[in-house]
Amino acid sequence: MIFLLLIILWFVIALFLTLYFYHTPKGKGWFRILWRSKKIRKWSIVSVVTLAVISLAFILLPSATIEKMDSRPIFEGFSQSLVLGLQEQGTISIDSLCDLQSPMPELAYVLPAIVGVYNQVVENPTTPRLLRLDDKLILSFDGYKQFKNRSIKITKAAQKKLGPRYPLKMESSGTSHTITVTYSGEPWDNEQLCGLPATQAAIREHVDPALLMSIIRHISDFDFNYEGDNRLAGLMAQDSGIGLEQVYVGAARLRMALDTCQGVEDAVATFYPIHNTQGLNSEWRKSPLKSSWIKEVLDDVQFYRNNGIK
């Protein structure tokens, strides 16, 4: 559309100058001479027709639409894999009636913390059983006749760890004791939700998760629909991986850069989103924009460490 507007603008300017020149005595004489030429008449008509066709094409033909990626289902999928991973490790069991189609990430992310509190309070803990994970998290601790004192300790410790945005309560029925957790705060944004995947990827590749988070922030600002100048798109503008896969691809690339570059600054420079990668490591120090970008990335690492990404 911008291209079309520019064409029309230049056409209007040319038409204005032509009409202005035509209304001068000398201009009329030149136009009479030029118009007698068949080639001039032919190219004038062709130019007008071409402009009209281009304009109609832009107006009538539907513009290509870029499919926007909805981030919420991405994190629901990650939450599902997180819970299934806990089951594979034997940390929890999943009840046969538990529906994991749409787990709430804000609840799924705190499930390991709740299990951790339970394991600390109870001397011989049984395997917790997940009963529900959608807009509520319900976890059952089975096999205990007396659980009152432990219920109080688990509730207090979990509430202290999770904070006031996570109302929770415990109920007992026979030898089954359930803890119900809800989330009453604002939905987490992409930056908050990327914290756990980035930490997992960083641990796997032996890199600093705070550095990885800072790089993501300064490339895409955690926008899954980000597209760089080099037409590479995604959280980290990588040439492979979609959604959260790019976090793991980016972590592996960061590990490789740290192993091959002279220092952390040179490694971070390889992620600069607006560049030609040829000779980048030797050139970024001469570019104020690139140097400033790298400094901002490294400065924000401490911010993420202070907020628990480490």
C-alpha positions in Angstrom: 0.0 0.0 0.0 2.9 2.4 0.8 4.4 1.6 -2.6 1.1 2.4 -4.3 0.9 5.7 -2.4 4.4 6.7 -3.5 3.6 6.0 -7.1 0.4 8.1 -7.0 2.3 10.9 -5.2 5.0 11.0 -7.9 2.4 10.8 -10.6 0.5 13.8 -9.1 3.7 15.8 -8.8 4.6 15.0 -12.5 1.0 15.9 -13.6 1.1 19.2 -11.7 4.5 20.2 -13.3 3.2 19.1 -16.7 0.1 21.2 -16.4 2.0 24.1 -15.1 4.5 24.0 -18.0 1.7 23.5 -20.5 0.1 26.8 -19.5 3.2 28.8 -20.5 3.5 30.0 -24.1 6.8 28.1 -24.6 5.3 25.0 -23.0 2.4 24.9 -25.4 4.7 25.1 -28.3 6.8 22.2 -27.0 3.8 20.0 -26.4 2.5 20.6 -29.9 5.8 19.5 -31.3 6.2 16.4 -29.1 2.6 15.3 -29.5 3.1 14.9 -33.2 5.5 12.1 -32.5 3.8 8.7 -32.6 6.3 7.3 -30.1 5.6 10.0 -27.6 1.9 9.5 -27.8 2.3 5.7 -27.5 4.5 5.9 -24.4 2.3 8.4 -22.8 -0.7 6.2 -23.2 1.2 3.1 -22.0 2.4 4.9 -18.9 -1.1 6.0 -17.9 -2.5 2.5 -18.5 0.3 0.9 -16.6 -0.2 3.1 -13.6 -4.0 2.4 -13.7 -3.4 -1.3 -13.8 -0.9 -1.2 -10.9 -3.4 0.9 -8.9 -6.3 -1.5 -9.5 -4.2 -4.5 -8.7 -3.3 -3.1 -5.3 -6.9 -2.1 -4.6 -8.7 -5.2 -5.9 -6.3 -8.0 -5.1 -6.3 -9.2 -1.5 -3.1 -8.4 0.3 -1.0 -11.3 1.7 -1.8 -11.7 5.4 0.8 -12.9 7.9 -0.6 -15.6 10.2 -0.1 -14.4 13.8 0.9 -16.9 16.3 -1.3 -17.1 19.5 1.2 -17.5 22.4 -1.3 -18.9 24.9 -1.7 -22.3 23.3 2.1 -22.5 23.0 2.5 -22.2 26.7 -0.4 -24.6 27.4 1.5 -27.1 25.3 4.6 -26.5 27.3 2.7 -26.9 30.5 1.3 -30.2 29.4 4.8 -31.5 28.5 6.0 -30.2 31.9 3.4 -32.2 33.8 4.0 -35.3 31.7 7.7 -35.0 32.4 7.0 -34.9 36.1 5.0 -38.1 35.7 7.8 -39.8 33.7 10.2 -38.9 36.5 7.9 -40.5 39.1 7.5 -37.2 40.8 3.7 -37.3 40.4 1.0 -39.6 39.1 -1.9 -38.4 36.9 -5.4 -39.5 37.6 -7.2 -41.2 34.7 -9.9 -38.5 34.8 -7.5 -35.6 34.8 -7.9 -33.6 31.6 -4.7 -31.9 30.4 -6.0 -30.4 27.2 -5.9 -26.8 28.5 -3.7 -26.6 31.6 -3.3 -23.1 33.0 0.4 -22.2 32.7 0.3 -20.0 35.9 -0.7 -23.1 37.8 1.3 -25.7 35.9 4.5 -23.7 36.5 4.0 -23.9 40.3 3.2 -27.6 40.5 6.8 -28.6 41.1 7.0 -26.1 44.0 3.9 -27.5 45.7 5.3 -31.1 45.3 8.6 -29.9 46.8 6.9 -28.4 49.8 5.0 -31.7 50.4 8.1 -33.7 50.2 9.8 -31.4 52.7 7.0 -31.6 55.2 6.2 -35.3 55.1 8.8 -37.7 56.2 7.8 -40.7 54.0 5.8 -39.0 51.2 3.7 -41.1 48.8 3.5 -40.0 45.2 1.1 -37.1 44.8 -1.8 -37.7 42.4 -2.8 -34.9 40.0 -6.6 -34.7 39.9 -7.2 -31.5 37.9 -5.2 -28.9 36.1 -7.1 -26.3 34.2 -8.3 -23.1 36.0 -7.7 -25.1 39.2 -4.9 -27.3 40.4 -6.0 -30.1 42.6 -3.4 -32.5 44.0 -4.1 -35.5 46.2 -1.9 -36.9 48.9 -3.0 -40.5 49.5 -2.4 -43.1 52.2 -2.5 -41.0 55.4 -5.0 -41.4 58.3 -3.7 -38.5 60.4 -2.8 -35.5 58.3 -4.1 -32.4 60.2 -0.8 -31.0 61.4 0.9 -31.8 58.1 -2.0 -30.1 56.2 -1.4 -26.9 58.2 2.4 -27.0 57.6 1.9 -27.7 53.8 -0.6 -24.9 53.5 1.5 -22.3 55.3 4.7 -23.3 53.5 3.1 -23.4 50.1 1.3 -20.1 50.6 4.5 -18.4 51.7 6.3 -19.7 48.6 3.6 -18.9 46.1 2.3 -15.6 47.5 -1.2 -14.1 47.9 -2.1 -14.4 44.2 -2.4 -18.2 44.8 -5.3 -18.9 47.2 -5.2 -22.5 48.4 -6.9 -24.8 50.7 -6.6 -28.4 51.9 -9.4 -30.9 52.5 -9.4 -34.4 53.9 -11.6 -37.4 53.2 -10.6 -40.7 54.7 -7.0 -41.4 53.7 -7.0 -38.9 50.8 -6.0 -35.3 51.4 -6.3 -32.8 48.6 -4.8 -29.3 48.1 -6.7 -27.0 45.7 -4.8 -24.0 44.2 -6.2 -21.2 42.1 -4.6 -18.1 40.5 -6.3 -14.8 41.1 -3.6 -12.5 39.6 -3.3 -11.0 36.1 -2.4 -13.5 33.3 1.4 -13.8 32.9 2.9 -12.1 29.9 5.2 -13.8 27.4 8.3 -12.7 29.3 7.2 -14.3 32.5 6.0 -17.5 30.8 9.3 -17.8 28.9 11.3 -17.9 32.1 10.9 -21.6 32.7 11.5 -22.8 29.1 14.6 -20.5 28.9 15.9 -21.9 32.2 15.4 -25.5 31.0 17.1 -24.8 27.7 20.0 -23.0 29.5 20.5 -25.9 31.9 20.6 -28.3 29.0 23.2 -26.3 27.1 25.2 -25.1 30.2 24.6 -21.4 29.5 23.4 -18.6 31.8 19.6 -18.5 31.7 19.6 -14.8 32.6 21.8 -14.1 29.5 19.5 -16.1 27.3 16.5 -14.3 28.5 18.1 -10.9 28.0 19.1 -11.9 24.4 15.5 -12.9 23.7 14.2 -9.6 25.2 16.5 -7.5 23.0 15.8 -9.4 19.8 12.0 -9.9 19.8 10.8 -8.6 23.2 9.2 -12.0 23.6 7.0 -11.6 20.6 6.5 -14.9 18.8 5.4 -12.9 15.6 8.7 -10.9 15.5 10.3 -10.8 12.1 13.8 -9.4 11.6 15.3 -7.4 8.8 16.9 -10.6 7.4 13.4 -12.2 7.1 14.1 -14.5 10.0 11.3 -14.7 12.4 10.4 -15.9 15.9 11.5 -15.3 19.5 15.2 -15.4 18.6 14.9 -14.8 14.8 16.4 -18.2 14.1 16.4 -20.0 10.8 14.9 -23.1 12.4 12.3 -23.9 15.0 8.9 -22.4 15.7 7.4 -21.2 19.0 9.4 -22.2 22.0 11.6 -24.4 19.9 13.6 -21.3 19.1 14.6 -20.9 22.8 16.3 -24.3 22.7 17.8 -23.6 19.3 19.0 -20.3 20.5 20.5 -21.8 23.7 22.5 -24.3 21.6 23.7 -21.5 19.3 24.7 -19.4 22.4 26.7 -22.4 23.7 28.5 -22.7 20.4 29.2 -19.0 20.2 30.6 -19.0 23.8 32.9 -21.9 22.8 34.2 -20.3 19.6 34.2 -16.5 20.3 36.9 -14.7 22.2 34.5 -13.5 24.9 30.8 -13.1 26.0 30.5 -9.8 24.1 31.5 -11.4 20.9 29.1 -14.3 21.5 26.3 -11.9 22.2 27.2 -9.9 19.0 26.4 -13.0 16.9 22.7 -12.5 17.9 22.5 -8.9 16.8 19.2 -8.9 14.8 20.0 -6.2 12.2 23.3 -7.2 10.6 25.2 -9.0 8.0 26.9 -11.8 9.9 30.1 -11.6 7.8 32.9 -10.2 9.9 30.6 -9.3 12.7 32.8 -10.2 15.6 35.5 -7.9 14.3 33.2 -5.1 13.3 30.7 -4.6 16.1 33.2 -2.5 18.2 33.2 0.0 15.4 29.5 0.3 15.3 27.8 2.5 18.0 24.5 0.9 17.4 25.8 -2.7 17.8 28.0 -1.8 20.7 25.0 -0.1 22.5 22.8 -3.2 21.8 25.4 -5.6 23.3 25.8 -3.4 26.3 22.0 -3.3 26.9 21.9 -7.1 26.7 24.6 -7.6 29.2 23.3 -4.8 31.5 19.9 -6.6 31.7 21.4 -9.9 32.7 21.5 -8.8 36.3 17.8 -7.8 36.1 16.8 -11.4 35.3 19.1 -12.8 38.0 17.5 -10.5 40.5 14.1 -11.8 39.5 15.0 -15.5 40.0 16.3 -16.5 36.6 19.6 -18.1 37.5 
